[in-house]
Amino acid sequence: MDGFARLRGAANRSELITAGYADHEIRSAVRAGVLTQLASGVVIASDQLDGTPEQRHRELAIAWARRNPSATRALGDAAAAAVLGLPVWGLDTSRVVFVEAATKSRSRTTSAMRVVADRRPPAITVVDGVPVVTPARLVVDLARRADRIPVVAVGDAALHAQLCTLDDLAEELDLIDGMTGAARARRVIGELDGLAESVLESRSRMEILDAGLPPPELQVDLYDVWGHLVARVDFYWREQRVVGESDGKSKYRGEDGRDRALHERGRTDAIVELGNRVVHWGWEDVNKWTRLIARLTRALSTPSAA
């Protein structure tokens, strides 16, 4: 089984057979936990998985694309997002989605993949040798049919990473006039903000707006009276002097987690000394959003002491 350590990334069955592995060896390695089965006929060395859904779906999508090559197909939806380095939180990863250039609408679905027919001019880029729909096409297609807040997270990430521009998105929106979900896509695209730096920030921003709270400024630099930068904060309500910080637990893990936590505490003290109030939250808080909205509402309705 040590031979499977030579694998780099996911592999489909035909690739493994060509490399000299027998079916019984593959099955034994899966049972022993040396290999992890991503889908029927697609495996990866278990020690190569980093635990993120993005990597898992990316590896599966690339292996599946090599298994089902076609000059007219490109990865789409969550598969394209994962391969492009964008988040898949909240997206459907139960199947690998392909977009196929076609003159007729003839989409088809199996237990492992879905092929979506597309009559628009192809918009394709190549990543790791695999054709993928362009970031702008991806975001607009997701905006037509996927859940709104996860789409905003993908769109924010694409804009922040400069994988596409608002002009690119506008051009793609022009191509879907008359298509199902076109009006919905325009509304969702209008809510994107490339200043968001994480899925948690994107989700938080949308939940804040949906709750009817005042829209915050994003990624604001705060300075002291001498003009020295104190901190860049995730959310800022300038009039109310309220700072919102969306913190992922991962930043406080590992050997240097305690040092980071102490640094964050000092940073928060410095922000407060400028006359601001600070509200921190993480994923657990946004999953119980009514409590966090109540905390933010209280902070925003309390007169500033500054």
Sequence and secondary structure as in RCSB ss.txt:
>XXXX:A:sequence
MDGFARLRGAANRSELITAGYADHEIRSAVRAGVLTQLASGVVIASDQLDGTPEQRHRELAIAWARRNPSATRAL
GDAAAAAVLGLPVWGLDTSRVVFVEAATKSRSRTTSAMRVVADRRPPAITVVDGVPVVTPARLVVDLARRADRIP
VVAVGDAALHAQLCTLDDLAEELDLIDGMTGAARARRVIGELDGLAESVLESRSRMEILDAGLPPPELQVDLYDV
WGHLVARVDFYWREQRVVGESDGKSKYRGEDGRDRALHERGRTDAIVELGNRVVHWGWEDVNKWTRLIARLTRAL
STPSAA
>XXXX:A:secstr
 GGGGG  S EEHHHHHHTT  HHHHHHHHHHTSEEEEETTEEEEGGG  S HHHHHHHHHHHHHHHS  TTEEE
EHHHHHHHTT   TTS  SSEEEEEE SS   EE SSEEEEEE S   EEEETTEEEE HHHHHHHHHHHS HHH
HHHHHHHHHHTTSS HHHHHHHHHHTTTSTTHHHHHHHHTT  TT  SHHHHHHHHHHHHTT    EEEEEEE T
TS EEEEEEEEETTTTEEEEE  GGGG STTHHHHHHHHHHHHHHHHHTT EEEEE HHHHTTHHHHHHHHHHHH
HS    
